[in-house]
Amino acid sequence: KGDIQASQVKALRQEVSAILSVSKKDEEVVLVLESPGGAVSGYGLAASQLIRLKDSGLKLTVCVDQVAASGGYMMACIGDKIHAAPFSIIGSIGVLTQVPNIHRFLKRFDVDVDVLTAGKHKAPITLMGENTEAGKKKHVEDLNAIHQRFKALVSMHREELNIDDVSEGDFWLAEDAIKLKLVDKLETSDSYLQA
């Protein structure tokens, strides 16, 4: 189960290391994943932990019963197979940032905020300083760079899907996601594990 901070990545690292210490090549790991996504660095690390499993010769099946969106899908796409319950939410291959800005509110009360940086692009947008069009443009460029890496990762692990059809931040119920090749089979984790 993931959260917006990817706070479970430390436990995942330990679990993967434990599995790798006792597993034999060609065994299968089943990961039951539930995550709406969140911090790109945390979910990127979580996906890298799953790559460790595959790099060691293990098969990885990812089961999604409720949601694998954004960073959650970044993890899911590493699997050799993705099984998803029909009404689970899949996809959201996109990048988002939200920064509230209270600059105008502070100006109304004649409060100045100085944002001092070393480096032209250190803080292109801020919470309290005045956000410029140039700063917003730079921030969007950074988001687009992350998005391109996200798309490349999905494309590498899900070669059969058309990345341009699924990478604008949309999400689907698994019943529709299977048609787009975002998942391989409609099935709950309980059904898969029981079988």
VOMAR-48575 format. One line per 4 residues: number of its first residue (from 1); for each residue x, y, z of N, C-alpha, C. Coordinates in Angstrom, 2 decimals, padded with zeros to 5 digits. Example, Ala and Ser with C-alpha at 12.3 -4.5 7.8 and 13.67 -1.06 7.14 Angstrom:
// residues 2
1	013.19:-005.69:007.80:012.30:-004.50:007.80:013.20:-003.30:007.80; 012.85:-002.25:007.08:013.67:-001.06:007.14:012.90:000.03:007.87
END
This chain:
// residues 195
1	000.85:-001.18:000.00:000.00:000.00:000.00:000.89:001.23:000.00; 000.69:002.06:-000.99:001.49:003.27:-001.11:000.70:004.50:-000.76; 001.40:005.54:-000.36:000.79:006.83:-000.09:001.51:007.89:-000.91; 001.10:009.12:-000.77:001.64:010.18:-001.61:003.14:010.41:-001.39
5	003.64:010.11:-000.19:005.07:010.27:000.09:005.88:009.02:-000.25; 005.22:007.95:-000.69:005.89:006.66:-000.93:006.62:006.21:000.34; 005.96:006.36:001.47:006.60:006.09:002.75:006.89:004.60:002.98; 006.32:003.73:002.18:006.56:002.29:002.35:007.79:001.79:001.59
9	008.49:002.69:000.90:009.62:002.25:000.08:010.74:001.62:000.92; 010.94:002.10:002.14:011.97:001.51:003.00:011.64:000.05:003.31; 010.39:-000.22:003.65:009.97:-001.60:003.91:010.07:-002.44:002.65; 009.71:-001.87:001.51:009.80:-002.60:000.24:011.25:-002.98:-000.05
13	012.17:-002.08:000.18:013.59:-002.37:-000.04:014.02:-003.58:000.79; 013.61:-003.59:002.05:013.97:-004.70:002.93:013.31:-006.00:002.49; 012.05:-005.93:002.07:011.35:-007.13:001.61:012.01:-007.69:000.36; 012.37:-006.82:-000.58:013.03:-007.28:-001.80:014.37:-007.92:-001.46
17	015.13:-007.30:-000.59:016.42:-007.88:-000.19:016.23:-009.25:000.45; 015.21:-009.39:001.29:014.93:-010.68:001.93:014.56:-011.73:000.89; 013.71:-011.36:-000.04:013.32:-012.30:-001.11:014.54:-012.73:-001.91; 015.38:-011.77:-002.27:016.55:-012.09:-003.07:017.53:-013.00:-002.33
21	017.53:-012.93:-001.00:018.46:-013.76:-000.24:018.04:-015.23:-000.18; 016.76:-015.53:-000.47:016.29:-016.92:-000.35:015.70:-017.48:-001.64; 015.55:-016.66:-002.67:014.86:-017.11:-003.87:015.80:-017.83:-004.83; 015.15:-018.58:-005.71:015.87:-019.27:-006.79:015.38:-018.70:-008.11
25	016.28:-018.67:-009.09:015.95:-018.14:-010.40:014.69:-018.83:-010.93; 013.87:-018.09:-011.62:012.62:-018.55:-012.24:011.47:-018.73:-011.26; 011.68:-018.45:-009.97:010.53:-018.44:-009.06:009.73:-017.17:-009.35; 008.52:-017.15:-008.83:007.63:-016.02:-009.08:007.36:-015.24:-007.79
29	007.41:-013.93:-007.92:007.02:-013.04:-006.84:005.69:-012.42:-007.24; 004.72:-012.45:-006.34:003.43:-011.80:-006.57:003.37:-010.59:-005.65; 003.20:-009.43:-006.26:003.09:-008.18:-005.52:001.65:-007.70:-005.62; 000.98:-007.59:-004.49:-000.35:-006.99:-004.46:-000.14:-005.51:-004.17
33	-000.47:-004.70:-005.16:-000.13:-003.28:-005.14:-001.38:-002.42:-005.04; -001.32:-001.43:-004.17:-002.39:-000.44:-004.07:-001.74:000.91:-003.84; -001.82:001.78:-004.85:-001.22:003.09:-004.70:-001.79:004.09:-005.69; -002.13:005.28:-005.19:-002.57:006.36:-006.09:-001.40:007.18:-006.63
37	-000.17:006.82:-006.24:001.00:007.56:-006.69:001.38:008.66:-005.72; 002.37:009.44:-006.13:002.85:010.51:-005.28:004.24:010.95:-005.68; 005.12:011.10:-004.72:006.46:011.67:-004.94:007.25:010.85:-005.95; 007.71:011.52:-006.99:008.40:010.81:-008.07:009.67:010.13:-007.60
41	010.41:010.76:-006.69:011.65:010.14:-006.23:011.36:008.86:-005.45; 010.34:008.87:-004.61:009.98:007.68:-003.84:009.46:006.57:-004.71; 008.57:006.90:-005.64:008.02:005.86:-006.52:009.05:005.39:-007.54; 009.95:006.26:-007.94:011.04:005.82:-008.81:011.92:004.81:-008.10
45	012.20:005.05:-006.82:012.99:004.10:-006.03:012.23:002.79:-005.84; 010.92:002.88:-005.61:010.11:001.67:-005.46:010.14:000.84:-006.73; 010.00:001.50:-007.89:010.08:000.78:-009.16:011.46:000.14:-009.33; 012.49:000.84:-008.92:013.86:000.29:-009.01:014.01:-000.96:-008.14
49	013.32:-000.99:-007.00:013.38:-002.18:-006.16:012.76:-003.38:-006.88; 011.67:-003.14:-007.60:011.03:-004.23:-008.35:011.91:-004.69:-009.51; 012.63:-003.76:-010.10:013.58:-004.13:-011.16:014.66:-005.06:-010.61; 015.06:-004.86:-009.36:016.04:-005.77:-008.73:015.55:-007.21:-008.77
53	014.25:-007.41:-008.52:013.69:-008.76:-008.57:013.84:-009.36:-009.96; 013.46:-008.60:-010.96:013.53:-009.10:-012.33:014.96:-009.32:-012.79; 015.85:-008.40:-012.39:017.26:-008.54:-012.77:017.89:-009.80:-012.19; 017.33:-010.30:-011.11:017.88:-011.51:-010.49:017.28:-012.78:-011.10
57	016.42:-012.63:-012.12:015.85:-013.79:-012.79:014.51:-014.25:-012.25; 013.92:-013.48:-011.34:012.61:-013.84:-010.81:011.51:-013.31:-011.72; 010.40:-014.03:-011.75:009.22:-013.55:-012.47:008.44:-012.67:-011.51; 007.86:-011.60:-012.02:007.11:-010.67:-011.18:005.71:-010.50:-011.74
61	004.73:-010.86:-010.94:003.32:-010.62:-011.28:002.80:-009.57:-010.32; 002.21:-008.53:-010.87:001.63:-007.45:-010.06:000.11:-007.59:-010.12; -000.51:-007.61:-008.95:-001.97:-007.67:-008.85:-002.48:-006.34:-008.28; -003.47:-005.79:-008.95:-004.05:-004.51:-008.53:-005.53:-004.75:-008.26
65	-005.95:-004.62:-007.02:-007.35:-004.81:-006.67:-008.13:-003.50:-006.64; -007.44:-002.38:-006.38:-008.17:-001.11:-006.27:-007.57:000.00:-007.12; -006.28:000.27:-006.97:-005.70:001.39:-007.72:-004.20:001.22:-007.91; -003.76:001.49:-009.13:-002.34:001.64:-009.45:-002.28:002.80:-010.42
69	-002.15:003.99:-009.87:-002.17:005.21:-010.68:-000.89:005.99:-010.47; -000.47:006.67:-011.50:000.72:007.51:-011.48:001.92:006.71:-010.97; 002.49:007.07:-009.83:003.63:006.31:-009.31:003.29:004.86:-009.03; 002.02:004.60:-008.69:001.58:003.21:-008.52:001.67:002.44:-009.82
73	001.30:003.09:-010.93:001.43:002.41:-012.22:002.90:002.32:-012.63; 003.70:003.30:-012.23:005.14:003.23:-012.49:005.70:001.93:-011.91; 005.24:001.57:-010.73:005.66:000.31:-010.11:005.05:-000.88:-010.84; 003.75:-000.82:-011.10:003.05:-001.96:-011.70:003.63:-002.34:-013.05
77	004.03:-001.36:-013.84:004.49:-001.65:-015.20:005.77:-002.47:-015.21; 006.46:-002.56:-014.11:007.69:-003.35:-014.03:007.36:-004.85:-014.12; 006.16:-005.22:-013.71:005.77:-006.63:-013.68:005.79:-007.29:-015.05; 006.09:-008.58:-015.05:005.98:-009.36:-016.28:004.52:-009.46:-016.70
81	003.64:-009.50:-015.71:002.20:-009.53:-015.94:001.54:-008.60:-014.93; 000.47:-007.96:-015.37:-000.34:-007.15:-014.46:-001.76:-007.71:-014.50; -002.24:-008.16:-013.34:-003.61:-008.62:-013.19:-004.35:-007.56:-012.39; -005.54:-007.21:-012.83:-006.27:-006.14:-012.15:-007.74:-006.50:-012.02
85	-008.31:-006.19:-010.88:-009.74:-006.36:-010.67:-010.47:-005.43:-011.64; -011.61:-005.85:-012.16:-012.28:-005.09:-013.22:-012.54:-003.62:-012.92; -012.84:-003.28:-011.67:-013.14:-001.89:-011.34:-011.97:-001.15:-010.71; -010.80:-001.73:-010.76:-009.63:-001.01:-010.24:-009.28:000.13:-011.18
89	-008.61:001.13:-010.63:-008.22:002.32:-011.39:-006.76:002.16:-011.81; -006.52:002.33:-013.11:-005.21:002.06:-013.70:-004.77:003.26:-014.53; -003.48:003.58:-014.51:-002.92:004.57:-015.42:-002.43:005.83:-014.75; -002.93:006.95:-015.23:-002.52:008.28:-014.78:-001.02:008.50:-014.99
93	-000.57:008.21:-016.21:000.83:008.40:-016.56:001.03:009.88:-016.89; 001.38:010.61:-015.87:001.56:012.06:-015.99:002.29:012.55:-014.76; 002.58:013.83:-014.74:003.33:014.42:-013.63:002.60:015.69:-013.18; 002.50:015.86:-011.89:001.74:016.97:-011.31:002.54:017.61:-010.19
97	002.41:018.92:-010.10:002.90:019.62:-008.92:001.88:020.69:-008.58; 001.68:020.91:-007.31:000.80:021.97:-006.86:001.55:022.79:-005.81; 001.64:024.06:-006.06:002.30:024.95:-005.10:001.37:026.13:-004.85; 000.78:026.19:-003.67:-000.04:027.36:-003.38:000.87:028.59:-003.34
101	000.32:029.71:-003.73:001.11:030.94:-003.71:000.32:032.03:-003.01; 000.89:032.56:-001.95:000.20:033.57:-001.15:000.81:034.96:-001.33; 001.55:035.15:-002.41:002.24:036.42:-002.66:001.27:037.60:-002.67; 000.17:037.51:-003.41:-000.77:038.64:-003.50:-001.42:038.91:-002.14
105	-001.70:037.86:-001.39:-002.27:038.04:-000.05:-001.30:038.82:000.84; -000.04:038.45:000.81:000.97:039.16:001.61:001.13:040.60:001.16; 001.08:040.83:-000.14:001.21:042.20:-000.66:000.06:043.08:-000.15; -001.14:042.49:-000.05:-002.31:043.23:000.42:-002.06:043.80:001.82
109	-001.26:043.09:002.62:-000.95:043.54:003.98:000.44:044.15:004.06; 000.97:044.50:002.89:002.26:045.18:002.78:003.40:044.37:003.40; 003.36:043.05:003.16:004.41:042.15:003.65:005.28:041.76:002.45; 006.56:042.04:002.56:007.50:041.65:001.51:008.15:040.33:001.88
113	008.37:039.50:000.89:009.09:038.25:001.08:010.23:038.24:000.08; 011.43:038.06:000.57:012.60:037.97:-000.30:012.92:036.50:-000.50; 012.99:036.09:-001.75:013.40:034.73:-002.08:014.80:034.85:-002.68; 015.78:034.39:-001.94:017.17:034.50:-002.37:017.68:033.12:-002.79
117	018.30:033.07:-003.94:018.81:031.78:-004.44:020.21:031.96:-005.00; 020.93:030.88:-005.03:022.20:030.83:-005.74:021.98:029.85:-006.89; 021.91:030.38:-008.06:021.58:029.56:-009.23:020.27:030.06:-009.82; 020.30:030.37:-011.08:019.17:030.97:-011.78:017.90:030.13:-011.69
121	018.02:028.82:-011.66:016.85:027.95:-011.67:016.60:027.25:-010.34; 017.16:027.75:-009.27:017.03:027.08:-007.97:015.59:027.01:-007.50; 014.83:028.05:-007.61:013.44:028.05:-007.13:012.57:028.76:-008.16; 012.23:028.07:-009.26:011.47:028.75:-010.31:010.07:029.17:-009.85
125	009.46:028.42:-008.92:008.21:028.86:-008.32:008.32:028.69:-006.81; 007.64:029.57:-006.08:007.74:029.56:-004.62:006.37:029.74:-003.98; 006.32:029.48:-002.69:005.08:029.63:-001.93:004.74:031.09:-001.67; 005.75:031.90:-001.34:005.47:033.27:-000.91:005.98:034.34:-001.84
129	006.97:034.02:-002.66:007.52:035.03:-003.57:006.65:035.18:-004.80; 006.94:036.21:-005.60:006.19:036.42:-006.82:006.66:035.41:-007.88; 005.71:034.66:-008.41:006.03:033.67:-009.44:005.92:034.33:-010.81; 007.00:034.26:-011.56:007.05:034.89:-012.88:006.66:033.88:-013.95
133	006.32:034.39:-015.12:006.03:033.52:-016.26:007.26:032.70:-016.63; 008.43:033.30:-016.55:009.67:032.58:-016.86:009.89:031.44:-015.86; 009.63:031.71:-014.59:009.77:030.67:-013.57:008.78:029.54:-013.77; 007.53:029.88:-014.11:006.52:028.85:-014.38:006.92:028.02:-015.60
137	007.44:028.68:-016.61:007.87:027.98:-017.82:008.99:026.98:-017.49; 009.95:027.40:-016.69:011.05:026.52:-016.29:010.52:025.34:-015.50; 009.58:025.58:-014.62:009.02:024.50:-013.81:008.29:023.48:-014.69; 007.54:023.96:-015.66:006.86:023.05:-016.60:007.88:022.26:-017.41
141	008.97:022.88:-017.80:010.04:022.16:-018.52:010.57:021.01:-017.65; 010.76:021.28:-016.37:011.24:020.24:-015.46:010.22:019.11:-015.35; 008.93:019.46:-015.24:007.88:018.44:-015.17:007.84:017.61:-016.45; 008.00:018.27:-017.59:008.00:017.54:-018.86:009.18:016.58:-018.96
145	010.33:016.96:-018.42:011.49:016.07:-018.43:011.20:014.82:-017.60; 010.57:014.99:-016.45:010.20:013.84:-015.61:009.17:012.98:-016.34; 008.21:013.63:-016.98:007.17:012.90:-017.72:007.79:012.06:-018.83; 008.76:012.61:-019.53:009.42:011.84:-020.60:010.11:010.60:-020.04
149	010.74:010.72:-018.88:011.40:009.56:-018.26:010.37:008.53:-017.81; 009.24:009.00:-017.28:008.15:008.13:-016.86:007.65:007.33:-018.08; 007.39:008.03:-019.18:006.92:007.38:-020.39:007.94:006.37:-020.91; 009.21:006.71:-020.85:010.26:005.80:-021.32:010.29:004.52:-020.47
153	010.12:004.67:-019.16:010.11:003.50:-018.27:008.92:002.59:-018.60; 007.74:003.19:-018.76:006.56:002.38:-019.09:006.77:001.70:-020.44; 007.26:002.43:-021.43:007.48:001.86:-022.76:008.47:000.70:-022.74; 009.49:000.81:-021.90:010.49:-000.24:-021.81:009.89:-001.54:-021.27
157	008.98:-001.42:-020.32:008.43:-002.61:-019.67:007.09:-003.06:-020.24; 006.42:-002.20:-020.99:005.12:-002.53:-021.60:005.22:-002.23:-023.09; 006.08:-002.95:-023.78:006.38:-002.67:-025.18:005.16:-002.74:-026.09; 004.17:-003.56:-025.72:003.01:-003.77:-026.58:002.01:-002.61:-026.58
161	002.12:-001.70:-025.64:001.15:-000.60:-025.62:001.66:000.59:-026.41; 000.74:001.42:-026.86:001.08:002.66:-027.55:001.14:003.76:-026.49; 002.33:004.15:-026.13:002.53:005.08:-025.02:001.83:006.42:-025.27; 001.76:006.86:-026.51:001.11:008.14:-026.79:-000.38:008.11:-026.51
165	-001.00:006.92:-026.55:-002.43:006.80:-026.26:-002.75:006.82:-024.77; -001.74:006.60:-023.94:-002.03:006.40:-022.51:-001.24:007.31:-021.57; -000.54:008.30:-022.11:000.38:009.05:-021.25:000.05:010.54:-021.11; -001.23:010.86:-021.13:-001.62:012.25:-020.93:-002.25:012.49:-019.56
169	-002.03:011.54:-018.63:-002.53:011.70:-017.28:-003.89:011.07:-017.04; -004.48:010.46:-018.08:-005.79:009.82:-017.93:-005.67:008.54:-017.10; -006.78:008.14:-016.50:-006.85:006.85:-015.84:-008.08:006.12:-016.34; -008.07:004.81:-016.21:-009.14:003.96:-016.70:-009.50:002.92:-015.67
173	-010.72:002.42:-015.75:-011.05:001.19:-015.04:-010.33:000.07:-015.76; -009.95:-000.96:-015.04:-009.17:-002.05:-015.62:-009.86:-002.67:-016.83; -011.21:-002.70:-016.81:-011.94:-003.26:-017.95:-011.63:-002.52:-019.24; -011.32:-001.24:-019.14:-010.92:-000.46:-020.31:-009.40:-000.48:-020.49
177	-008.68:-000.51:-019.40:-007.22:-000.50:-019.45:-006.67:-001.75:-020.15; -007.39:-002.86:-020.06:-006.91:-004.08:-020.72:-006.90:-003.91:-022.24; -007.87:-003.18:-022.76:-007.92:-002.93:-024.21:-006.74:-002.10:-024.67; -006.24:-001.24:-023.79:-005.09:-000.39:-024.11:-003.76:-001.07:-023.80
181	-003.83:-002.29:-023.26:-002.66:-003.10:-022.91:-001.90:-002.56:-021.69; -002.60:-001.79:-020.85:-002.02:-001.34:-019.59:-002.01:-002.48:-018.57; -002.93:-003.43:-018.71:-002.97:-004.63:-017.88:-003.12:-005.85:-018.78; -002.83:-007.02:-018.21:-002.86:-008.26:-019.00:-004.07:-009.13:-018.75
185	-004.63:-009.07:-017.55:-005.74:-009.96:-017.22:-006.63:-009.30:-016.19; -007.95:-009.51:-016.34:-008.90:-009.04:-015.35:-009.10:-010.13:-014.32; -008.61:-009.88:-013.11:-008.64:-010.89:-012.07:-008.22:-010.25:-010.75; -008.87:-010.63:-009.67:-008.46:-010.13:-008.36:-007.21:-010.88:-007.89
189	-006.53:-010.30:-006.95:-005.34:-010.98:-006.39:-005.76:-012.28:-005.70; -006.93:-012.29:-005.08:-007.41:-013.48:-004.40:-007.56:-014.64:-005.39; -008.16:-014.35:-006.53:-008.35:-015.38:-007.56:-007.02:-015.91:-008.06; -006.09:-014.99:-008.30:-004.79:-015.40:-008.84:-004.03:-016.25:-007.82
193	-003.99:-015.79:-006.58:-003.25:-016.53:-005.55:-003.90:-017.89:-005.27; -005.21:-017.94:-005.27:-005.90:-019.21:-005.04:-005.61:-020.19:-006.17; -005.61:-019.68:-007.40:-005.32:-020.57:-008.55:-003.89:-021.07:-008.50
END
